[in-house]
Amino acid sequence: MRTPVTIIGAGLGGLTLARVLHVHGIPATVYEAEASATARAQGGMLDIHEHNGQPALREAGLYEEFRALVLEGREATRALAADGTVLFEEADDGTGGRPEVLRGELRRILLESLPPGTVRWGRKVSGVRVLGEGRHEVTFADGTAVTTGLLVGADGAWSRVRPLLSAAVPEYTGTSFVETYLFDADLRHPAAAKAVGGGAMFALAPGKGIQAHRETGGTLHTYVALRRPQEWFTDAGFTDPAAVAQAAAAAPAAEAAARIAAEFDGWAPELTALITDGETAPVLRPLHTLPAGHRWDRVPGVTLLGDAAHLMIPNGEGANLAMYDGAELGKALAAHPDDTEAALTVYEQAMFRRSAAEAVDAADLHERMFGDDSPHGLIAMFTGAGAGAGVGAERTA
């Protein structure tokens, strides 16, 4: 294949695509709005699945490097009642198919596997223009521009490439996460550390919940879920909802934490401490989705992957799907070196089917976690009494 590939977005999906293309000798350039690889924190734990994330890393030739990142014991899962009573618990015996790694470390090994100069940092897209015959011009906020014969939007929920293919716009689900951290928790917050345990902890009720995961050492990463209008979070001290549509918003810590914790009045103090004792400013993560089954007609010279293509409710599949999309697109392009459109058709048709199925599972999991039957629906899934998707709380922002 002689057409260089232009990838917008250096998240896990875009980097996996670039790496698989490199393995097959196909040149690619990744343009990323962030100033550097360390410009911001990369989120928390990811469970990398046997049926999508792990095969993608094998295609990228990075499976052994990935295994070296796995944090042992983090697949342990527990569900607690509001009073702290353990409702369900499962240890990590080392045989699970969803090993946990830090997102930032996974991104690091992908970046290090690419030739120098593959990623162009500080290149925020300001517009994309159709030139005809499958070619596009991408302009950047710094005034520069590139012309490409194959453009891939791997630029997340608020993709600047998506409008070339679809008029769909992400819509607020009615639920937001508020993210907090505790550090050195075993020493400084022992009751909260004991409640979370060695892996993931869920304490859920209809319309709300406290979810936490143990990361490296004593770091506890918490996502507090609340089913509230976006205006409610504005009143709680977070930035105006219109301003958080494309970026997380940190609120003044004490005011926001107190307002969020008040929604869990009467819950066990070891659970509410995950909010009130937070050692970083709480960060708002409004949950948005594209329509389930989102798809488009084939447009020459452009496609999407990951959240740009199929943004859905967090269910532990977002990063896995993005990487799998990247690997499958890379394989399709390598298999059709003289017919890019055939490659994109093969990739998109398979991607549409799998993402539609995952969106249904994600909605089912969300209802189990925060619907009227919470937490019993989730526990039924854990115990095999009900089918469902993954249980991760990760979010591609």
C-alpha positions as CSV (number, residue, x, y, z in Angstrom):
1,M,0.0,0.0,0.0
2,R,1.5,3.3,-1.1
3,T,-1.1,5.8,0.3
4,P,0.1,7.2,3.6
5,V,-2.5,7.1,6.4
6,T,-3.4,10.2,8.3
7,I,-4.7,9.4,11.8
8,I,-6.3,12.1,14.0
9,G,-5.9,11.3,17.7
10,A,-3.2,9.5,19.7
11,G,-5.4,7.5,22.0
12,L,-5.2,3.8,22.2
13,G,-7.2,3.1,19.1
14,G,-5.2,5.5,16.8
15,L,-1.9,4.3,18.2
16,T,-2.8,0.6,17.7
17,L,-3.7,1.4,14.1
18,A,-0.4,3.2,13.5
19,R,1.5,0.3,15.1
20,V,-0.3,-2.4,13.1
21,L,0.3,-0.4,9.9
22,H,4.0,-0.1,10.8
23,V,4.2,-3.9,11.3
24,H,2.9,-4.3,7.8
25,G,5.2,-1.6,6.3
26,I,2.5,1.0,5.7
27,P,3.4,4.6,6.6
28,A,1.2,6.6,8.9
29,T,1.2,9.9,10.7
30,V,-0.7,10.6,13.9
31,Y,-1.8,14.1,14.7
32,E,-2.6,14.8,18.4
33,A,-3.9,18.0,20.0
34,E,-2.1,17.4,23.3
35,A,1.3,19.1,23.6
36,S,3.2,15.9,24.5
37,A,2.7,12.3,25.8
38,T,2.7,13.6,29.3
39,A,0.5,16.6,28.9
40,R,-2.3,15.1,31.0
41,A,-3.0,12.1,33.1
42,Q,-4.3,9.2,31.0
43,G,-7.0,7.8,33.3
44,G,-7.0,4.7,35.5
45,M,-7.2,1.0,35.2
46,L,-8.2,-0.9,32.0
47,D,-9.3,-4.6,31.9
48,I,-7.9,-5.9,28.6
49,H,-10.2,-8.7,27.3
50,E,-9.4,-12.0,25.6
51,H,-11.7,-11.5,22.7
52,N,-10.8,-8.0,21.5
53,G,-8.1,-6.0,23.4
54,Q,-5.6,-8.9,23.7
55,P,-5.9,-10.0,20.0
56,A,-5.3,-6.4,19.0
57,L,-2.1,-6.3,21.0
58,R,-1.0,-9.5,19.4
59,E,-1.6,-8.0,16.0
60,A,0.5,-5.1,17.1
61,G,3.3,-7.4,18.2
62,L,3.1,-6.1,21.8
63,Y,1.4,-8.9,23.7
64,E,4.5,-9.8,25.8
65,E,5.1,-6.1,26.6
66,F,1.4,-5.9,27.7
67,R,1.7,-8.9,30.0
68,A,4.6,-7.2,31.7
69,L,2.3,-4.3,32.7
70,V,-0.4,-6.5,34.3
71,L,-1.1,-5.7,37.9
72,E,-1.7,-9.0,39.6
73,G,-4.8,-9.4,41.8
74,R,-6.7,-6.4,40.3
75,E,-9.4,-8.7,38.8
76,A,-10.8,-9.2,42.3
77,T,-14.4,-7.9,42.5
78,R,-16.7,-7.0,45.3
79,A,-20.1,-5.5,45.6
80,L,-21.1,-3.8,48.9
81,A,-24.4,-2.5,50.3
82,A,-24.8,1.1,51.3
83,D,-24.0,0.1,54.9
84,G,-20.8,-1.6,53.8
85,T,-22.1,-5.2,54.0
86,V,-20.4,-7.4,51.4
87,L,-23.1,-8.7,49.0
88,F,-20.7,-10.4,46.6
89,E,-17.0,-11.1,46.5
90,E,-14.8,-12.9,44.0
91,A,-11.0,-13.2,44.4
92,D,-8.5,-12.9,41.6
93,D,-7.1,-16.4,41.3
94,G,-5.0,-15.6,38.2
95,T,-7.2,-17.5,35.7
96,G,-9.4,-14.6,34.6
97,G,-9.5,-13.3,31.1
98,R,-9.5,-9.6,31.9
99,P,-6.1,-8.6,33.3
100,E,-5.8,-5.1,34.5
101,V,-3.2,-2.5,33.4
102,L,-2.8,1.3,33.8
103,R,-4.0,3.1,30.7
104,G,-1.0,5.4,30.7
105,E,1.4,2.5,30.7
106,L,-0.4,0.8,27.8
107,R,-0.3,4.0,25.8
108,R,3.4,4.3,26.6
109,I,4.3,0.9,25.1
110,L,2.3,1.8,22.0
111,L,4.1,5.1,21.6
112,E,7.5,3.5,22.1
113,S,6.8,1.0,19.4
114,L,6.4,3.6,16.7
115,P,9.1,5.2,14.6
116,P,10.3,8.6,15.8
117,G,8.2,11.4,14.4
118,T,5.1,9.2,13.8
119,V,3.1,11.3,16.3
120,R,2.9,15.0,15.7
121,W,2.1,16.7,19.1
122,G,0.3,20.0,19.6
123,R,-1.7,19.7,16.4
124,K,-5.3,20.4,17.3
125,V,-7.7,20.0,14.3
126,S,-9.6,23.2,13.5
127,G,-11.3,21.9,10.3
128,V,-11.5,19.3,7.7
129,R,-12.3,20.0,4.0
130,V,-13.3,17.6,1.2
131,L,-11.1,18.0,-1.9
132,G,-12.7,15.3,-4.0
133,E,-11.6,11.8,-5.2
134,G,-11.2,10.6,-1.7
135,R,-8.8,13.4,-0.7
136,H,-9.2,15.7,2.3
137,E,-7.4,18.7,3.8
138,V,-7.0,18.9,7.5
139,T,-6.2,22.3,9.1
140,F,-4.8,22.8,12.5
141,A,-5.2,25.5,15.1
142,D,-1.5,26.6,14.5
143,G,-2.3,27.5,10.9
144,T,-0.7,24.5,9.3
145,A,-2.6,22.0,7.1
146,V,-2.0,18.6,5.5
147,T,-3.6,16.9,2.5
148,T,-4.3,13.1,2.7
149,G,-5.7,10.3,0.6
150,L,-6.8,8.3,3.6
151,L,-8.0,10.0,6.8
152,V,-8.9,8.1,10.0
153,G,-10.8,9.9,12.8
154,A,-9.6,8.3,16.1
155,D,-10.3,11.6,17.9
156,G,-12.9,10.5,20.4
157,A,-16.4,11.5,21.4
158,W,-16.2,15.0,20.0
159,S,-14.5,14.0,16.7
160,R,-13.8,16.7,14.2
161,V,-13.7,14.0,11.5
162,R,-17.1,12.4,12.1
163,P,-19.1,15.2,10.4
164,L,-17.6,14.0,7.1
165,L,-19.5,10.8,7.5
166,S,-22.4,11.4,9.9
167,A,-24.6,14.1,11.3
168,A,-24.8,12.2,14.6
169,V,-23.9,14.2,17.8
170,P,-23.3,12.6,21.2
171,E,-26.2,13.1,23.6
172,Y,-26.1,13.2,27.4
173,T,-27.3,10.0,29.0
174,G,-28.6,11.6,32.2
175,T,-25.8,10.2,34.3
176,S,-22.4,11.6,35.1
177,F,-19.3,10.3,36.9
178,V,-17.3,12.3,39.4
179,E,-13.7,11.2,39.7
180,T,-11.6,11.3,42.8
181,Y,-8.4,9.7,44.2
182,L,-7.0,8.6,47.5
183,F,-3.2,8.0,47.8
184,D,-1.3,5.8,50.2
185,A,-4.8,4.6,51.3
186,D,-3.6,1.5,53.3
187,L,-1.8,3.9,55.6
188,R,-3.8,7.1,55.4
189,H,-7.3,5.8,54.7
190,P,-7.3,2.2,56.0
191,A,-11.1,1.9,56.3
192,A,-11.7,3.0,52.7
193,A,-8.8,0.8,51.5
194,K,-10.3,-2.2,53.3
195,A,-13.8,-1.5,51.8
196,V,-12.4,-1.4,48.3
197,G,-10.3,-4.5,48.7
198,G,-7.6,-5.6,46.2
199,G,-9.4,-4.9,42.9
200,A,-12.8,-3.3,41.9
201,M,-15.5,-2.4,44.3
202,F,-19.1,-1.4,43.5
203,A,-21.6,0.1,46.0
204,L,-24.7,0.8,44.0
205,A,-28.3,2.0,44.4
206,P,-31.0,3.1,41.9
207,G,-29.7,6.2,40.1
208,K,-26.3,6.4,41.9
209,G,-23.3,4.5,43.1
210,I,-19.7,4.6,44.3
211,Q,-17.3,2.6,42.2
212,A,-13.6,2.3,43.1
213,H,-10.5,0.4,41.9
214,R,-7.2,-0.2,43.5
215,E,-4.4,0.9,41.2
216,T,-0.7,0.7,42.0
217,G,0.2,0.5,45.7
218,G,-2.4,2.2,47.9
219,T,-3.9,4.4,45.2
220,L,-7.7,4.2,45.1
221,H,-9.4,5.6,42.0
222,T,-13.1,6.3,42.5
223,Y,-15.9,7.1,40.1
224,V,-19.1,8.4,41.8
225,A,-22.1,7.9,39.6
226,L,-25.2,10.2,39.8
227,R,-28.2,10.2,37.5
228,R,-28.8,14.0,37.4
229,P,-29.3,16.7,34.8
230,Q,-26.2,18.5,33.8
231,E,-27.5,21.7,35.4
232,W,-27.5,20.0,38.7
233,F,-23.7,19.6,38.5
234,T,-23.4,23.3,37.6
235,D,-25.2,24.2,40.8
236,A,-22.8,21.8,42.6
237,G,-19.9,23.9,41.6
238,F,-18.7,22.3,38.4
239,T,-18.2,24.3,35.2
240,D,-21.3,25.1,33.1
241,P,-22.4,22.0,31.2
242,A,-21.9,23.7,27.8
243,A,-18.2,24.1,28.7
244,V,-17.7,20.5,29.8
245,A,-19.0,19.0,26.6
246,Q,-15.5,18.6,25.2
247,A,-13.4,18.5,28.4
248,A,-13.6,17.4,32.0
249,A,-14.3,20.1,34.6
250,A,-12.7,20.2,38.0
251,A,-14.7,22.0,40.6
252,P,-13.5,23.6,43.9
253,A,-12.8,20.5,45.9
254,A,-14.5,21.2,49.2
255,E,-17.7,22.6,47.8
256,A,-18.2,20.0,45.1
257,A,-17.2,17.0,47.3
258,A,-19.6,18.1,50.0
259,R,-22.5,18.4,47.5
260,I,-21.7,15.0,46.0
261,A,-21.3,13.3,49.3
262,A,-24.7,14.6,50.5
263,E,-26.3,12.4,47.9
264,F,-25.0,9.4,49.9
265,D,-26.2,10.6,53.3
266,G,-26.5,7.6,55.6
267,W,-24.0,5.4,53.6
268,A,-21.1,3.8,55.4
269,P,-18.4,6.3,56.3
270,E,-15.7,4.1,54.7
271,L,-17.6,4.5,51.4
272,T,-18.3,8.2,51.6
273,A,-14.7,8.8,52.6
274,L,-13.8,8.0,49.0
275,I,-15.5,11.3,48.2
276,T,-15.0,13.5,51.2
277,D,-11.3,12.5,51.7
278,G,-10.4,12.9,48.0
279,E,-6.9,14.2,47.5
280,T,-7.5,15.7,44.1
281,A,-10.1,18.1,42.9
282,P,-13.2,16.1,41.9
283,V,-13.5,15.9,38.1
284,L,-16.8,15.8,36.3
285,R,-17.2,13.1,33.6
286,P,-20.6,13.6,31.9
287,L,-21.6,10.4,30.1
288,H,-22.6,10.9,26.4
289,T,-23.4,8.3,23.7
290,L,-23.9,8.1,20.0
291,P,-27.1,6.4,18.8
292,A,-26.9,2.6,19.3
293,G,-26.0,1.0,16.0
294,H,-24.5,4.3,14.6
295,R,-23.4,3.8,11.1
296,W,-22.9,5.7,7.8
297,D,-22.7,5.2,4.1
298,R,-19.2,4.6,2.6
299,V,-17.4,7.9,1.9
300,P,-14.2,7.6,-0.1
301,G,-11.0,8.2,1.7
302,V,-12.2,8.5,5.3
303,T,-13.3,6.4,8.2
304,L,-13.6,6.4,12.0
305,L,-12.7,4.1,14.9
306,G,-13.3,3.9,18.7
307,D,-15.4,6.5,20.4
308,A,-15.5,8.6,17.2
309,A,-17.4,5.8,15.6
310,H,-19.4,4.2,18.4
311,L,-19.4,6.2,21.7
312,M,-21.4,4.2,24.3
313,I,-22.0,4.0,28.0
314,P,-18.9,2.9,29.8
315,N,-18.9,-0.9,30.2
316,G,-15.3,-1.9,30.3
317,E,-15.2,-2.3,26.5
318,G,-14.3,1.3,25.2
319,A,-10.6,1.0,25.1
320,N,-10.7,-2.7,24.0
321,L,-13.0,-1.8,21.1
322,A,-10.9,1.1,20.1
323,M,-7.7,-1.1,20.0
324,Y,-9.6,-3.8,18.2
325,D,-10.9,-1.3,15.6
326,G,-7.4,-0.1,15.0
327,A,-6.0,-3.6,14.6
328,E,-8.8,-4.7,12.3
329,L,-8.5,-1.6,10.1
330,G,-4.8,-2.0,9.9
331,K,-5.2,-5.7,8.9
332,A,-7.8,-4.8,6.3
333,L,-5.6,-2.1,4.7
334,A,-2.7,-4.6,4.6
335,A,-4.9,-7.2,3.0
336,H,-6.1,-4.8,0.2
337,P,-3.0,-2.8,-0.7
338,D,-4.3,-1.8,-4.1
339,D,-7.9,-1.1,-3.1
340,T,-8.3,1.2,-0.1
341,E,-12.1,1.4,-0.5
342,A,-12.5,-2.4,-0.4
343,A,-10.4,-2.4,2.8
344,L,-12.6,0.3,4.4
345,T,-15.8,-1.4,3.4
346,V,-14.6,-4.7,5.0
347,Y,-13.6,-2.9,8.1
348,E,-16.7,-0.8,8.5
349,Q,-19.2,-3.5,8.0
350,A,-17.6,-5.7,10.6
351,M,-17.2,-2.8,13.0
352,F,-20.8,-1.7,12.6
353,R,-22.0,-5.2,13.7
354,R,-19.8,-5.6,16.7
355,S,-20.3,-2.1,18.0
356,A,-24.0,-2.3,17.7
357,A,-24.0,-5.5,19.8
358,E,-21.7,-3.9,22.4
359,A,-23.9,-0.9,22.7
360,V,-26.9,-3.1,23.6
361,D,-24.7,-4.9,26.2
362,A,-23.5,-1.5,27.6
363,A,-27.1,-0.2,28.0
364,D,-28.0,-3.5,29.8
365,L,-25.1,-3.2,32.2
366,H,-25.9,0.4,32.9
367,E,-29.5,-0.5,33.8
368,R,-28.2,-3.4,36.1
369,M,-25.9,-1.0,37.9
370,F,-28.2,2.1,38.3
371,G,-31.7,1.0,37.4
372,D,-34.6,0.3,39.8
373,D,-33.3,-3.2,40.7
374,S,-29.8,-2.0,41.6
375,P,-27.6,-3.6,42.9
376,H,-29.4,-7.0,42.5
377,G,-29.2,-7.0,38.8
378,L,-25.5,-6.6,38.8
379,I,-25.0,-9.3,41.4
380,A,-27.2,-11.6,39.4
381,M,-24.8,-11.1,36.5
382,F,-21.8,-11.7,38.7
383,T,-23.3,-15.0,40.0
384,G,-24.3,-16.2,36.5
385,A,-28.0,-15.6,37.1
386,G,-28.1,-13.0,34.2
387,A,-26.2,-12.3,31.0
388,G,-24.3,-9.1,30.6
389,A,-21.3,-7.2,29.4
390,G,-18.1,-6.2,31.2
391,V,-18.0,-4.6,34.6
392,G,-15.3,-2.1,34.2
393,A,-15.9,1.6,34.9
394,E,-13.3,3.0,32.5
395,R,-14.1,6.1,30.2
396,T,-12.3,7.3,26.9
397,A,-12.5,10.9,27.4
